[in-house]
Amino acid sequence: MTRKFFGTDGVRGTANRAPMTAEIALKIGMAAGFHFTRGSHRHRAVIGKDTRLSGYLIEPALTAGFVSVGMDVILVGPMPTPAVAMLTRSLRADIGVMISASHNAYQDNGIKLFGPDGFKLSDEAEREIESHIESDMAEDLAPPDQLGRAQRLEDAQGRYIEFAKNTFPKRLGLAGRRIVVDCANGAAYKVAPTVLWELGADVVPIGVRPNGFNINQDCGSTSIATMCDAVRRANADLGITLDGDADRLILADEHGEVVDGDQLMALIADYWRRSGRLRGNGIVATVMSNLGFERYLDGVGLNLVRAPVGDRYVVEHMRKLGINVGGEQSGHIILSDFATTGDGLVAALQCLAVLAESDRPVSEACRLFTPYPQVLRNVRFNGGSPLESNTVVEAIAEAESRLGNMGRILVRKSGTEPLIRVMAEGEDAALVRVVVDDIVGVIEAG
């Protein structure tokens, strides 16, 4: 069955337009609540959100849906996505929900669902929930005396702060390090600066004044220049930038130069390998990760397993193969010793632990390989199936032939936006640019 509501990372769209309406959110709450109501215990749902205005629309609608099928709701307010996953397990809830459109602008919002184990739902579970959404759920409603209740968890932020701090080695500290942290005016605007400060860092916070409209606006992981400029102005040791729901991490070195997710995964995996903590003799990344990363891992005797784009697919491969480090070039880094999903703050703390032990600057410690030249362009489209066009198929085949064994090309449809993503990489930077431009031109000509 083709999924109508769920994409690669839950349900997402423009706020107050289908599928991000109060009506559909209500139905998602009812359907998900019914799906996870098993056994005779009192059932619980944990709901968190980021800072965008439409959270005030989606949160009460979801709450009403869960309550209507007899499930209690615990509201934790603005919290990172990984915090919601952690609290779902800690509170022994039956389901966790994060209301966020991640790195998108404030006009969008989304609904991400976690099972009682804190992991994002499988495709099969999402299909079952969709079937409930489109059915008559009148018979699933709880009788008046079995309706759920809703309450706020007042110490939710403190619980996550302590959890995050406990992932950092107790023998180490951050005293003497000046760290810029860009919270994207999003879900981590309180917790991330607090964790770094409590570990001893001299914190320079930016993107910590959300107003409902400015999430990811000229800040965060989609506007990295803001953090890089702040590092240079503050003469900081490094910069950390998160996205709107804080499940993504990008660093900048002391010169304000970007260090992406591939380099950070290499840093953590190499450190864990040398300390005997790395499991599965490899890393799970996605089809977007750089060839230079893959060849670096091969050189130190580690495997790179490629999964489809989307951190939940990375997690599925990690669980299947027994690997405890995985992620995406874009900065979703999953460290399953600590978390069930990408956690930008925890990943940053692991990188800081390596830096604290090596006592080297970020520009040296965090550049373990030279990336191959890589070009990524996004092409917006309005309906249809551009990738099924014969002219597009032929353009891709021609590009692959021109790159040969010197590189690779990937053309895919975004799972969260109406975009075609065209990526190529190889030894010849000029050729890489040309083949990407050629494919983009054919898609745009449509």
PyMOL commands that set and color helices and strands:
alter all, ss='L'
color gray80, all
select helices_A, chain A and resi 22-35+55-68+81-90+123-133+138-140+144-146+156-165+191-198+220-222+224-234+261-274+291-299+311-321+344-358+362-365+386-388+390-406+429-445
alter helices_A, ss='H'
color red, helices_A
select strands_A, chain A and resi 6-7+10-14+44-49+72-78+95-99+108-114+150-152+178-182+202-206+238-242+249-252+258-259+282-286+303-307+325-327+333-335+374-380+407-413+419-426
alter strands_A, ss='S'
color yellow, strands_A
deselect
rebuild
show_as cartoon
